[in-house]
Amino acid sequence: MTIIIPIEKLSEETRPYFKFGSVSGLCIDYATNAIHGYVGGVEHIVFRFKDYGVYMDNRYNSYELTGGSAGILIKIHDCFQNGNSH
């Protein structure tokens, strides 16, 4: 599954830094249900899933997350792709 978050949906606080590629260490924090990133060594919440009624859970999947001037791309991988169920 692929989730695309356009730059317009990112926090206003961090949006300008994405345009210049200054955000690093992007990751999903399951405790806050948000994407966090670092600007100049300071942690920021970049996107809150709860604002869209989405609850992220890592029990049955893994993910790849990339960010750039257009926004964020998340590729979610099912841990049970070979027909196994949870």
Residue, then its C-alpha position, 0 to 999 in steps of 0.5 A: m500500500t502506498i500513502i502520498i501526503p502532499i506538502e500542503k498537508l504537512s505542518e505549516e511549521t515544517r513545510p518551508y524546510f521540506k521545500f529546501g530538503s532540510v528535514s531529516g530523520l523522518c519516522i512514524d512515531y506510534a505513540t503520538n500517531a504522527i510523522h516526526g522529523y528533525v530540522g537543525g537537530v530539533e524534533h518536530i511533528v511533521f504530520r498527524f494521522k489523527d487529523y485524518g481519522v487514521y490510526m497507524d499500527n506496526r504490529y503487522n507491517s513495516y514501512e519505507l518513508t521518504g520525504g522531499s519538496a513534494g511531500i511524503l511517500i509511505k510504502i507499507h509492506d504487509c508482513f504476511q504477504n505469503g498467505n499467512s494470516h494474523 
